[in-house]
């Protein structure tokens, strides 16, 4: 199964919205990839608001 593009949305401590694009097999993998790629998410994985599949 080919990896698909997901957008991981989160808010930082100043309530500014950020997006991380992650190529993954499913949304759970996208979450893990985004946490690995983004320093803020490494420290605050609970900040993720939603994960959407890019069309």
Secondary structure, DSSP 4 states (H G I P E B T S, - for coil): ---EEEEEEEE-TT--EEEEEEEESSHHHHHHHHHHH-HHHHH-GGGEEEEEE--
